[in-house]
Amino acid sequence: MHCLVEKTTDGWIARGLNNPGCTAQRVCDDNYMATVIWAYEPTSSPLLALIPNPTVCPEGALIASNP
């Protein structure tokens, strides 16, 4: 996941959450993939079973969508 740092004329400057510096490539309409709206620490809690319509993407992340 990356955080948008600054908007430029070439697109957004982004920095990965665990990276010390910014990414060289700018984020723009051509390479934008998705927006993370909720992140959580993995857990073995049975409460995850209560998420309606969960989807697991190929990377293994759980996406909770509204019914």
DRENTORKOL-3810 file (N, C-alpha, C; in nm, 4 decimals):
REM DRENTORKOL-3810
@n.u->0.0838; n.v->-0.1168; n.w->0.0000; ca.u->0.0000; ca.v->0.0000; ca.w->0.0000; c.u->0.0886; c.v->0.1235; c.w->0.0000
@n.u->0.0439; n.v->0.2260; n.w->-0.0683; ca.u->0.1161; ca.v->0.3521; ca.w->-0.0752; c.u->0.0277; c.v->0.4656; c.w->-0.0247
@n.u->0.0911; n.v->0.5666; n.w->0.0287; ca.u->0.0231; ca.v->0.6894; ca.w->0.0697; c.u->0.0578; c.v->0.7972; c.w->-0.0313
@n.u->-0.0416; n.v->0.8759; n.w->-0.0698; ca.u->-0.0163; ca.v->0.9872; ca.w->-0.1604; c.u->0.0410; c.v->1.1023; c.w->-0.0796
@n.u->0.1540; n.v->1.1540; n.w->-0.1263; ca.u->0.2271; ca.v->1.2560; ca.w->-0.0514; c.u->0.2014; c.v->1.3963; c.w->-0.1051
@n.u->0.2063; n.v->1.4094; n.w->-0.2379; ca.u->0.1920; ca.v->1.5427; ca.w->-0.2975; c.u->0.1429; c.v->1.5304; c.w->-0.4412
@n.u->0.0520; n.v->1.6188; n.w->-0.4815; ca.u->0.0027; ca.v->1.6206; ca.w->-0.6190; c.u->0.0941; c.v->1.7087; c.w->-0.7027
@n.u->0.1362; n.v->1.6573; n.w->-0.8199; ca.u->0.2201; ca.v->1.7331; ca.w->-0.9122; c.u->0.1514; c.v->1.7366; c.w->-1.0479
@n.u->0.2108; n.v->1.8058; n.w->-1.1428; ca.u->0.1531; ca.v->1.8103; ca.w->-1.2775; c.u->0.1635; c.v->1.6748; c.w->-1.3474
@n.u->0.2552; n.v->1.5881; n.w->-1.3045; ca.u->0.2738; ca.v->1.4545; ca.w->-1.3635; c.u->0.1913; c.v->1.3469; c.w->-1.2939
@n.u->0.1246; n.v->1.3787; n.w->-1.1850; ca.u->0.0498; ca.v->1.2814; ca.w->-1.1052; c.u->0.0875; c.v->1.2964; c.w->-0.9593
@n.u->0.0507; n.v->1.1978; n.w->-0.8800; ca.u->0.0765; ca.v->1.2029; ca.w->-0.7358; c.u->0.2104; c.v->1.1394; c.w->-0.7009
@n.u->0.2843; n.v->1.2000; n.w->-0.6100; ca.u->0.4032; ca.v->1.1385; ca.w->-0.5512; c.u->0.3525; c.v->1.0462; c.w->-0.4421
@n.u->0.4009; n.v->0.9224; n.w->-0.4416; ca.u->0.3545; ca.v->0.8229; ca.w->-0.3445; c.u->0.4737; c.v->0.7641; c.w->-0.2686
@n.u->0.4442; n.v->0.7160; n.w->-0.1483; ca.u->0.5458; ca.v->0.6503; ca.w->-0.0662; c.u->0.4840; c.v->0.5251; c.w->-0.0073
@n.u->0.5525; n.v->0.4123; n.w->-0.0229; ca.u->0.5071; ca.v->0.2880; ca.w->0.0375; c.u->0.5125; c.v->0.2980; c.w->0.1890
@n.u->0.4210; n.v->0.2327; n.w->0.2575; ca.u->0.4130; ca.v->0.2441; ca.w->0.4038; c.u->0.5407; c.v->0.2027; c.w->0.4744
@n.u->0.6135; n.v->0.1045; n.w->0.4218; ca.u->0.7371; ca.v->0.0592; ca.w->0.4864; c.u->0.8616; c.v->0.1080; c.w->0.4147
@n.u->0.8484; n.v->0.2027; n.w->0.3233; ca.u->0.9624; ca.v->0.2527; ca.w->0.2477; c.u->1.0125; c.v->0.3840; c.w->0.3063
@n.u->1.1433; n.v->0.4026; n.w->0.3103; ca.u->1.1977; ca.v->0.5278; ca.w->0.3642; c.u->1.1816; c.v->0.6465; c.w->0.2698
@n.u->1.1677; n.v->0.6190; n.w->0.1394; ca.u->1.1574; ca.v->0.7281; ca.w->0.0428; c.u->1.0380; c.v->0.7111; c.w->-0.0482
@n.u->1.0174; n.v->0.8103; n.w->-0.1329; ca.u->0.9052; ca.v->0.8095; ca.w->-0.2257; c.u->0.9344; c.v->0.7223; c.w->-0.3472
@n.u->0.8296; n.v->0.6751; n.w->-0.4119; ca.u->0.8401; ca.v->0.5950; ca.w->-0.5325; c.u->0.8694; c.v->0.6866; c.w->-0.6501
@n.u->0.9561; n.v->0.6431; n.w->-0.7419; ca.u->0.9943; ca.v->0.7256; ca.w->-0.8563; c.u->0.8775; c.v->0.7477; c.w->-0.9521
@n.u->0.7966; n.v->0.6453; n.w->-0.9744; ca.u->0.6847; ca.v->0.6565; ca.w->-1.0680; c.u->0.5683; c.v->0.7304; c.w->-1.0032
@n.u->0.5101; n.v->0.8240; n.w->-1.0755; ca.u->0.3957; ca.v->0.8992; ca.w->-1.0246; c.u->0.2676; c.v->0.8180; c.w->-1.0407
@n.u->0.1737; n.v->0.8346; n.w->-0.9493; ca.u->0.0424; ca.v->0.7699; ca.w->-0.9571; c.u->-0.0475; c.v->0.8576; c.w->-1.0435
@n.u->-0.1061; n.v->0.7978; n.w->-1.1486; ca.u->-0.1953; ca.v->0.8708; ca.w->-1.2378; c.u->-0.3087; c.v->0.7775; c.w->-1.2817
@n.u->-0.3956; n.v->0.8238; n.w->-1.3664; ca.u->-0.5101; ca.v->0.7431; ca.w->-1.4108; c.u->-0.4669; c.v->0.6108; c.w->-1.4743
@n.u->-0.3528; n.v->0.6083; n.w->-1.5419; ca.u->-0.3075; ca.v->0.4883; ca.w->-1.6124; c.u->-0.2599; c.v->0.3765; c.w->-1.5198
@n.u->-0.2092; n.v->0.4089; n.w->-1.4011; ca.u->-0.1557; ca.v->0.3041; ca.w->-1.3130; c.u->-0.2247; c.v->0.2956; c.w->-1.1768
@n.u->-0.3270; n.v->0.3769; n.w->-1.1545; ca.u->-0.4040; ca.v->0.3717; ca.w->-1.0291; c.u->-0.4846; c.v->0.2421; c.w->-1.0263
@n.u->-0.4807; n.v->0.1702; n.w->-0.9131; ca.u->-0.5507; ca.v->0.0428; ca.w->-0.9043; c.u->-0.6713; c.v->0.0460; c.w->-0.8111
@n.u->-0.6570; n.v->0.0999; n.w->-0.6912; ca.u->-0.7664; ca.v->0.0951; ca.w->-0.5941; c.u->-0.7352; c.v->0.1880; c.w->-0.4771
@n.u->-0.8368; n.v->0.2121; n.w->-0.3954; ca.u->-0.8222; ca.v->0.2909; ca.w->-0.2739; c.u->-0.8514; c.v->0.2023; c.w->-0.1545
@n.u->-0.7605; n.v->0.2008; n.w->-0.0591; ca.u->-0.7825; ca.v->0.1262; ca.w->0.0649; c.u->-0.8649; c.v->0.2151; c.w->0.1566
@n.u->-0.9800; n.v->0.1656; n.w->0.1971; ca.u->-1.0653; ca.v->0.2464; ca.w->0.2841; c.u->-1.0669; c.v->0.1948; c.w->0.4272
@n.u->-1.0149; n.v->0.0740; n.w->0.4450; ca.u->-1.0136; ca.v->0.0170; ca.w->0.5796; c.u->-0.9037; c.v->-0.0885; c.w->0.5845
@n.u->-0.8193; n.v->-0.0803; n.w->0.6825; ca.u->-0.7136; ca.v->-0.1796; ca.w->0.7001; c.u->-0.7141; c.v->-0.2216; c.w->0.8462
@n.u->-0.6791; n.v->-0.3445; n.w->0.8713; ca.u->-0.6773; ca.v->-0.3940; ca.w->1.0079; c.u->-0.5656; c.v->-0.4955; c.w->1.0217
@n.u->-0.5277; n.v->-0.5215; n.w->1.1436; ca.u->-0.4258; ca.v->-0.6214; ca.w->1.1713; c.u->-0.4905; c.v->-0.7599; c.w->1.1669
@n.u->-0.4270; n.v->-0.8547; n.w->1.0966; ca.u->-0.4852; ca.v->-0.9899; ca.w->1.0900; c.u->-0.5101; c.v->-1.0479; c.w->1.2287
@n.u->-0.6160; n.v->-1.1230; n.w->1.2397; ca.u->-0.6536; ca.v->-1.1826; ca.w->1.3665; c.u->-0.7237; c.v->-1.3156; c.w->1.3405
@n.u->-0.7292; n.v->-1.3988; n.w->1.4384; ca.u->-0.8023; ca.v->-1.5252; ca.w->1.4251; c.u->-0.9412; c.v->-1.5138; c.w->1.4893
@n.u->-0.9867; n.v->-1.3924; n.w->1.5112; ca.u->-1.1148; ca.v->-1.3688; ca.w->1.5759; c.u->-1.2303; c.v->-1.4285; c.w->1.4961
@n.u->-1.3240; n.v->-1.4954; n.w->1.5617; ca.u->-1.4420; ca.v->-1.5478; ca.w->1.4928; c.u->-1.5349; c.v->-1.4369; c.w->1.4439
@n.u->-1.5124; n.v->-1.3138; n.w->1.4880; ca.u->-1.5965; ca.v->-1.2032; ca.w->1.4433; c.u->-1.5825; c.v->-1.1769; c.w->1.2935
@n.u->-1.4715; n.v->-1.2198; n.w->1.2323; ca.u->-1.4554; ca.v->-1.2020; ca.w->1.0884; c.u->-1.5642; c.v->-1.2756; c.w->1.0113
@n.u->-1.6210; n.v->-1.3788; n.w->1.0705; ca.u->-1.7278; ca.v->-1.4544; ca.w->1.0054; c.u->-1.8549; c.v->-1.3710; c.w->0.9927
@n.u->-1.8643; n.v->-1.2600; n.w->1.0650; ca.u->-1.9837; ca.v->-1.1765; ca.w->1.0609; c.u->-1.9808; c.v->-1.0737; c.w->0.9478
@n.u->-1.8702; n.v->-1.0646; n.w->0.8738; ca.u->-1.8612; ca.v->-0.9682; ca.w->0.7638; c.u->-1.9492; c.v->-1.0162; c.w->0.6494
@n.u->-2.0469; n.v->-0.9342; n.w->0.6068; ca.u->-2.1347; ca.v->-0.9761; ca.w->0.4965; c.u->-2.0614; c.v->-0.9704; c.w->0.3633
@n.u->-2.0793; n.v->-1.0706; n.w->0.2800; ca.u->-2.0243; ca.v->-1.0757; ca.w->0.1444; c.u->-1.8734; c.v->-1.0506; c.w->0.1367
@n.u->-1.7924; n.v->-1.1208; n.w->0.2147; ca.u->-1.6478; ca.v->-1.0966; ca.w->0.2077; c.u->-1.5910; c.v->-1.1475; c.w->0.0756
@n.u->-1.4883; n.v->-1.0821; n.w->0.0270; ca.u->-1.4185; ca.v->-1.1224; ca.w->-0.0946; c.u->-1.2702; c.v->-1.1255; c.w->-0.0633
@n.u->-1.2002; n.v->-1.2265; n.w->-0.1096; ca.u->-1.0555; ca.v->-1.2332; ca.w->-0.0919; c.u->-0.9929; c.v->-1.2123; c.w->-0.2283
@n.u->-0.9085; n.v->-1.1081; n.w->-0.2396; ca.u->-0.8436; ca.v->-1.0800; ca.w->-0.3669; c.u->-0.7243; c.v->-1.1735; c.w->-0.3846
@n.u->-0.6677; n.v->-1.1826; n.w->-0.5060; ca.u->-0.5564; ca.v->-1.2749; ca.w->-0.5312; c.u->-0.4363; c.v->-1.2546; c.w->-0.4398
@n.u->-0.4149; n.v->-1.1330; n.w->-0.3921; ca.u->-0.3022; ca.v->-1.1056; ca.w->-0.3035; c.u->-0.3279; c.v->-1.1529; c.w->-0.1613
@n.u->-0.4489; n.v->-1.2012; n.w->-0.1317; ca.u->-0.4809; ca.v->-1.2530; ca.w->0.0002; c.u->-0.5507; c.v->-1.1548; c.w->0.0919
@n.u->-0.5725; n.v->-1.0313; n.w->0.0462; ca.u->-0.6401; ca.v->-0.9330; ca.w->0.1313; c.u->-0.7906; c.v->-0.9602; c.w->0.1320
@n.u->-0.8499; n.v->-0.9351; n.w->0.2455; ca.u->-0.9951; ca.v->-0.9518; ca.w->0.2602; c.u->-1.0629; c.v->-0.8200; c.w->0.2284
@n.u->-1.1596; n.v->-0.8237; n.w->0.1394; ca.u->-1.2357; ca.v->-0.7043; ca.w->0.1029; c.u->-1.3774; c.v->-0.7223; c.w->0.1550
@n.u->-1.4200; n.v->-0.6342; n.w->0.2419; ca.u->-1.5561; ca.v->-0.6406; ca.w->0.2966; c.u->-1.6423; c.v->-0.5427; c.w->0.2197
@n.u->-1.7435; n.v->-0.5941; n.w->0.1512; ca.u->-1.8319; ca.v->-0.5065; ca.w->0.0754; c.u->-1.9668; c.v->-0.4966; c.w->0.1444
@n.u->-2.0348; n.v->-0.3878; n.w->0.1200; ca.u->-2.1680; ca.v->-0.3695; ca.w->0.1790; c.u->-2.2686; c.v->-0.4555; c.w->0.1055
@n.u->-2.3662; n.v->-0.5111; n.w->0.1763; ca.u->-2.4671; ca.v->-0.5942; ca.w->0.1111; c.u->-2.5550; c.v->-0.5145; c.w->0.0173
END
